Amino acid sequence: MTDKGFLRGRLLLVAFEGWNDAGEAATGALRVLKDQLDLVEIADVDTEEYFDFQFNRPTVTVDEEGRRVLVWPGATVFGPNDDGSHVYLAIGSEPSRNWQRFTAEIMATALAEDIAGIVLLGAMLADVPHTRPISVFATSENPLVRTELDIERSSYEGPVGILSVIADAAEGMGIPTISIWASVPHYVHNAPSPKATLALIDKVEELIDITIDRGELVDESAAWETGIDALAGDDEDMAAYIQQLEQARDTVDSPEASGEAIAQEFERYLRRRGDGRAGDEPWRRE
């Protein structure tokens, strides 16, 4: 176990589907981790109170016995089934309403479980090429955490998702937080991004000193990139746009280490969301 203060106690890792989860990268990373840890459900929020089912619709699936079952949107906190792990997970869909009450429920569980730190995972659509390493940045509002882990404080101002609300509440209660975000190419916004999931896992493993089996993610990431290459090969405009992104990326000596540059990408993404243009095909713009 590391001797860094933030990592000495129990950690809650958080990710939500929706606005905070481009390419399903953040929730994908936690599901990979959940499959590898011996965890049990310790808390579940009331779906009727926090979700608009016309926005977050339930889905139907088939269980192991061949029966069709409904799966409702919600959020669940998982904890270790034994005393050997210090990692807790909170996974679910971003709520549609009553965010402050929702956050209070999550924080009540964190306090009851004696959580010492919270790691929030997100993914954003950004003007980045799929052919280059996925940019991942980590920030914290806690000065001690920033010093211990050598990370920066976010300078972003603008609209936020539920992750920022939870982070604000946690810091107000004396629980330090880290936010980790991956940049996902916005011209493939409809597809899951295993490459971004893999990048988030790499960053989590680096920061919180935990070993995570990558499983088939490496092969899936390569297949994802190859598939987009094939699409671009059939679309000259898309290929030209990707080439522009590659050139812009390559002009920066070390883009992964440039927190300011990545923060600017984040701001552009949020403004695009605010304008309703997150789903645009950027290579077709005037």
Backbone torsions as a table, in degrees:
resi	resn	phi	psi	omega
1	MET	NA	137.4	-179.4
2	THR	-66.8	157.3	178.4
3	ASP	-95.1	6.4	178.0
4	LYS	-72.1	137.1	-173.3
5	GLY	-58.8	-42.9	-178.0
6	PHE	-60.8	-29.5	-172.1
7	LEU	-99.7	4.1	-175.9
8	ARG	-73.8	-33.9	-174.4
9	GLY	-102.0	-160.7	-179.2
10	ARG	-76.3	138.0	-177.9
11	LEU	-116.9	136.1	174.7
12	LEU	-108.0	118.2	176.8
13	LEU	-98.3	133.0	-170.4
14	VAL	-128.2	136.7	172.7
15	ALA	-152.6	143.6	-179.5
16	PHE	-131.1	138.9	173.7
17	GLU	-66.3	153.3	175.7
18	GLY	111.5	-136.0	-171.8
19	TRP	-58.3	-30.4	-176.2
20	ASN	-90.6	5.3	-162.2
21	ASP	-135.8	57.4	178.4
22	ALA	-58.6	136.1	179.5
23	GLY	64.0	15.9	-177.7
24	GLU	53.3	28.4	-173.1
25	ALA	-73.0	-42.2	-175.5
26	ALA	-71.3	-50.8	178.3
27	THR	-65.4	-32.8	176.8
28	GLY	-61.4	-40.5	179.5
29	ALA	-64.1	-42.1	-179.6
30	LEU	-71.1	-32.1	177.9
31	ARG	-68.9	-34.4	173.7
32	VAL	-61.0	-44.6	-179.7
33	LEU	-66.7	-40.7	-179.7
34	LYS	-60.6	-38.3	-179.5
35	ASP	-66.3	-19.4	-175.6
36	GLN	-101.4	-12.0	-177.9
37	LEU	-107.1	152.3	177.0
38	ASP	-88.1	89.0	-173.6
39	LEU	-118.1	152.9	175.2
40	VAL	-128.9	154.7	178.1
41	GLU	-72.0	128.2	179.4
42	ILE	-117.8	-14.3	177.9
43	ALA	-159.9	146.0	-179.0
44	ASP	-144.0	130.1	-177.1
45	VAL	-81.6	160.2	178.9
46	ASP	-78.5	110.4	-175.3
47	THR	-63.2	-35.6	-177.5
48	GLU	-63.5	-29.5	-174.6
49	GLU	-82.0	-26.3	-169.3
50	TYR	-117.5	-7.9	-172.8
51	PHE	-125.2	138.1	170.9
52	ASP	-94.1	110.7	-171.8
53	PHE	-74.2	-9.5	169.9
54	GLN	-79.8	-18.2	177.1
55	PHE	-99.4	-49.4	174.4
56	ASN	-105.0	86.8	-173.6
57	ARG	-78.1	144.9	171.6
58	PRO	-66.9	157.2	178.5
59	THR	-119.4	156.5	177.3
60	VAL	-109.8	138.6	179.7
61	THR	-141.9	175.2	180.0
62	VAL	-114.1	126.8	-177.6
63	ASP	-82.8	-177.3	-174.9
64	GLU	-64.2	-20.7	179.6
65	GLU	-97.0	9.0	176.9
66	GLY	83.9	8.6	179.9
67	ARG	-90.1	141.7	176.3
68	ARG	-81.5	127.8	-177.7
69	VAL	-132.3	150.6	176.0
70	LEU	-89.3	137.9	174.3
71	VAL	-115.8	116.6	-176.2
72	TRP	-91.4	145.2	174.6
73	PRO	-64.5	148.4	-179.2
74	GLY	-178.0	-161.2	177.5
75	ALA	-149.4	136.6	-175.9
76	THR	-131.5	139.2	173.3
77	VAL	-104.3	129.3	178.9
78	PHE	-112.2	142.4	178.3
79	GLY	-128.7	165.9	-178.3
80	PRO	-65.1	144.4	179.3
81	ASN	-84.9	-4.9	179.0
82	ASP	-146.0	-176.9	-178.3
83	ASP	-89.6	6.1	-174.3
84	GLY	-85.6	-14.2	-177.2
85	SER	-114.8	149.6	176.8
86	HIS	-114.3	10.4	-174.5
87	VAL	-105.5	128.1	173.0
88	TYR	-114.8	154.6	180.0
89	LEU	-129.1	141.4	169.9
90	ALA	-124.0	116.5	-175.5
91	ILE	-130.2	140.3	176.5
92	GLY	174.8	-162.1	176.6
93	SER	-100.9	145.4	176.1
94	GLU	-62.3	128.4	-176.9
95	PRO	-66.8	154.6	-180.0
96	SER	-87.7	-23.0	-174.7
97	ARG	-155.8	172.2	177.0
98	ASN	53.5	48.4	-176.5
99	TRP	-62.1	-38.5	-177.5
100	GLN	-67.6	-40.5	178.0
101	ARG	-68.1	-40.1	176.8
102	PHE	-59.1	-47.5	179.7
103	THR	-62.0	-38.6	178.8
104	ALA	-62.0	-36.9	177.2
105	GLU	-65.2	-45.3	179.3
106	ILE	-61.4	-43.7	-177.9
107	MET	-69.8	-33.2	176.7
108	ALA	-62.7	-40.4	176.6
109	THR	-65.7	-41.5	179.5
110	ALA	-61.0	-42.8	179.4
111	LEU	-67.5	-40.5	-179.9
112	ALA	-64.4	-31.3	-179.3
113	GLU	-92.9	5.6	177.9
114	ASP	59.1	45.2	177.8
115	ILE	-69.7	130.8	-177.4
116	ALA	-98.3	-17.3	-179.3
117	GLY	-161.6	151.2	-179.0
118	ILE	-124.2	132.1	177.5
119	VAL	-114.0	118.5	-176.6
120	LEU	-106.0	125.0	-178.0
121	LEU	-105.8	133.7	177.0
122	GLY	-142.5	167.3	176.2
123	ALA	-144.4	138.2	-176.4
124	MET	-124.8	151.0	171.5
125	LEU	-78.1	133.7	-175.4
126	ALA	-147.4	163.9	178.1
127	ASP	-81.8	73.3	-178.9
128	VAL	-131.4	149.9	-179.7
129	PRO	-84.9	144.0	-179.2
130	HIS	-72.7	-13.7	-175.7
131	THR	-85.5	-5.7	-178.3
132	ARG	-110.8	164.5	176.8
133	PRO	-56.1	140.8	178.8
134	ILE	-68.0	127.9	178.1
135	SER	-75.2	129.8	177.9
136	VAL	-130.0	132.1	178.1
137	PHE	-131.1	148.1	180.0
138	ALA	-122.5	137.4	178.3
139	THR	-136.4	163.6	176.0
140	SER	-152.7	144.9	174.5
141	GLU	-86.2	-8.1	-176.1
142	ASN	-93.6	118.8	-175.6
143	PRO	-63.2	-34.8	178.8
144	LEU	-66.5	-40.6	178.0
145	VAL	-65.4	-41.7	178.8
146	ARG	-60.3	-38.9	178.9
147	THR	-70.8	-44.5	-177.5
148	GLU	-63.6	-41.9	-173.3
149	LEU	-103.6	1.6	178.2
150	ASP	55.4	52.2	176.7
151	ILE	-122.0	172.7	-172.4
152	GLU	-103.5	170.1	171.8
153	ARG	-97.1	137.0	-179.3
154	SER	-68.7	139.4	175.7
155	SER	-106.8	8.5	-176.1
156	TYR	-68.0	140.0	171.6
157	GLU	-131.1	130.3	-179.7
158	GLY	150.8	-166.8	-178.3
159	PRO	-64.8	148.6	-177.1
160	VAL	-134.3	168.0	175.3
161	GLY	-104.8	-172.4	-176.5
162	ILE	-63.5	-27.3	179.3
163	LEU	-59.3	-42.0	-179.0
164	SER	-68.6	-32.8	178.0
165	VAL	-66.7	-43.3	177.8
166	ILE	-64.8	-42.2	179.6
167	ALA	-61.0	-43.0	179.9
168	ASP	-63.3	-43.1	179.6
169	ALA	-65.2	-41.2	-178.9
170	ALA	-63.9	-46.5	179.6
171	GLU	-62.4	-36.1	178.0
172	GLY	-65.4	-25.6	178.9
173	MET	-94.7	4.8	178.2
174	GLY	85.7	14.0	176.5
175	ILE	-101.5	112.9	-177.9
176	PRO	-67.9	151.8	-177.5
177	THR	-131.9	156.2	168.7
178	ILE	-127.3	137.4	172.4
179	SER	-110.8	128.2	-179.9
180	ILE	-121.4	122.6	-176.9
181	TRP	-125.5	141.0	174.6
182	ALA	-111.6	147.1	177.5
183	SER	-97.9	123.8	-178.1
184	VAL	-110.8	132.1	178.5
185	PRO	-54.7	123.8	-172.3
186	HIS	-79.9	-5.9	175.9
187	TYR	-84.3	-0.4	173.4
188	VAL	-127.8	42.1	-170.6
189	HIS	-67.7	-21.2	-176.2
190	ASN	-85.1	-10.6	-173.9
191	ALA	-106.1	143.5	171.1
192	PRO	-58.2	147.1	-176.5
193	SER	-119.1	88.6	178.3
194	PRO	-62.5	-26.3	178.2
195	LYS	-66.5	-38.4	176.9
196	ALA	-72.0	-37.7	175.2
197	THR	-59.0	-45.0	179.6
198	LEU	-62.3	-40.5	179.9
199	ALA	-65.0	-39.5	177.6
200	LEU	-65.9	-40.8	178.0
201	ILE	-61.4	-42.0	177.7
202	ASP	-58.3	-43.1	-177.3
203	LYS	-70.3	-41.1	178.0
204	VAL	-61.0	-45.3	-179.5
205	GLU	-61.3	-38.8	179.4
206	GLU	-66.2	-41.9	-171.5
207	LEU	-83.6	-38.7	-172.8
208	ILE	-107.9	10.0	170.0
209	ASP	59.0	54.5	177.4
210	ILE	-132.0	145.8	179.6
211	THR	-96.9	125.8	-177.2
212	ILE	-123.7	124.0	177.2
213	ASP	-72.1	125.8	-177.6
214	ARG	-76.5	-18.0	178.4
215	GLY	56.7	-126.3	-178.3
216	GLU	-94.6	6.4	-174.9
217	LEU	-60.8	-36.9	-178.8
218	VAL	-62.9	-46.7	178.8
219	ASP	-66.3	-39.7	179.3
220	GLU	-64.6	-37.1	178.5
221	SER	-65.0	-42.4	178.4
222	ALA	-64.2	-41.2	179.2
223	ALA	-65.8	-38.6	176.7
224	TRP	-59.0	-46.5	-179.1
225	GLU	-66.4	-40.9	179.0
226	THR	-63.5	-39.0	179.4
227	GLY	-63.9	-40.5	178.6
228	ILE	-69.7	-36.6	174.6
229	ASP	-56.8	-41.7	-179.8
230	ALA	-64.9	-41.3	177.5
231	LEU	-62.5	-44.2	-179.9
232	ALA	-65.6	-31.2	179.1
233	GLY	-65.1	-21.9	179.4
234	ASP	-100.1	2.5	-176.5
235	ASP	-138.1	104.0	-175.7
236	GLU	-63.1	-38.6	-179.7
237	ASP	-65.0	-42.9	178.9
238	MET	-64.0	-43.3	179.8
239	ALA	-62.2	-40.2	179.6
240	ALA	-67.1	-38.8	178.4
241	TYR	-64.6	-43.7	178.7
242	ILE	-62.4	-38.0	178.3
243	GLN	-62.8	-38.7	176.5
244	GLN	-61.7	-43.1	178.6
245	LEU	-63.6	-39.8	178.8
246	GLU	-62.5	-42.7	179.8
247	GLN	-65.1	-41.3	178.7
248	ALA	-63.9	-41.3	179.6
249	ARG	-65.4	-41.1	-175.1
250	ASP	-72.8	-16.1	177.7
251	THR	-76.8	-13.7	177.9
252	VAL	-94.5	124.7	-175.1
253	ASP	-60.0	-47.2	-178.0
254	SER	-140.1	77.0	-174.5
255	PRO	-64.1	-31.6	179.7
256	GLU	-62.7	-27.6	-177.1
257	ALA	-92.6	-1.8	-176.4
258	SER	-95.6	89.9	-178.8
259	GLY	-61.9	-37.4	-178.8
260	GLU	-65.1	-42.8	-179.1
261	ALA	-64.3	-42.2	-179.2
262	ILE	-69.8	-36.8	177.0
263	ALA	-61.1	-36.0	176.9
264	GLN	-64.9	-39.0	175.4
265	GLU	-60.9	-40.7	179.6
266	PHE	-61.6	-44.4	179.9
267	GLU	-63.3	-41.2	178.7
268	ARG	-63.5	-39.8	178.7
269	TYR	-61.0	-47.4	-177.6
270	LEU	-66.5	-37.4	176.8
271	ARG	-64.8	-38.9	178.2
272	ARG	-63.8	-39.5	176.5
273	ARG	-63.1	-41.0	-179.8
274	GLY	-66.0	-28.7	178.3
275	ASP	-86.5	-1.8	-179.1
276	GLY	75.8	23.1	-174.8
277	ARG	-110.9	15.5	-176.6
278	ALA	-63.1	-25.8	-177.5
279	GLY	-95.1	5.4	-179.6
280	ASP	-62.4	151.2	170.0
281	GLU	-91.1	100.7	-168.2
282	PRO	-63.3	-28.2	-177.1
283	TRP	-74.6	-5.8	179.1
284	ARG	-105.8	5.0	178.8
285	ARG	-73.2	154.6	173.4
286	GLU	-70.2	NA	NA
